[in-house]
């Protein structure tokens, strides 16, 4: 299948590579032409402008926008729609606010263009591991794009199949899922990221407690100099808290037991704020998720070992570089 990828950042470029490897014809565009040229060498068809990008796509055009949420994504969708026809499809695969998806769907519907939102999880490891995809839009349109989603998703792999789910959606165990009308995909991804914040915060605080166990304020017989590197590793083996985030924690500690290269400033990308706003709107209590967001705010003022652990995990799964501290 032919597809265009507009935006070749940390994830967009690797998604294009995975699609090329899966046998799809991929048209690429990026404001920085250097990334376009890199992918041309790997089999992509490059374009130097959004207009050329749209022209190189054949009907029905499928354009996947992979850019930062907000005005950049909105402007790209609007400009692309000016060069697309009835029956074409625009996919927003970034971390857009679900409310914006509903607006984009309505805007494009007036022109007869289909809109699909796709919450995409996988970070910098997606090229090898595949991407978990949470999808919203018209169901028939999503089904038409099935080969794209199947190529990007990880598939069943080595994960044990869940018992007693034969009657449920079978694409879920492949790593992609139709969630509902426009905005549903990004809504689910928003909640996913808020949960991610909470899990990361729990690991960070737990390791901080163990790091502090050697404090002189403890009685000598209760003072423990704990091997955090090895504790992270042993938890990976049969523990109920084993997870990919723990894998990343173990890797970070093995490389740098004191996490010296991380300052501990932890940014947030917006989704957790939106999830908490959605919870407030429906009176759903979420104290863990709310606290984990507030802890990220606090990390920008004073940095603990827990903050460094959060920074290390964010770098591990998404390549996120710490922001600059406020002066």
Secondary structure, DSSP 4 states (H G I P E B T S, - for coil): -EEEEE--STTHHHHHHHHHHTT-EEEEE-SSHHHHHHHHTTTPEEESSHHHHHHHSPSSPEEEE---TTHHHHHHHHHHHTT--TT-EEEE-S---HHHHHHHHHHHHTTT-EEEEEEEE-GGGHHHH--EEEEEE-HHHHHHTHHHHHHHS--STTSPPPTT-TTS-TTGGGTEEEEESTTHHHHHHHHHHHHHHHHHHHHHHHHHHHHGGG-TTS-GGG-----HHHHHHHHTTT-TT--HHHHHHHHHHHH-TT-TT--------SHHHHHHHHHHHTT---HHHHHHHHHHHHHTTS--HHHHHHHHHHHHHH-PPPPPPP-
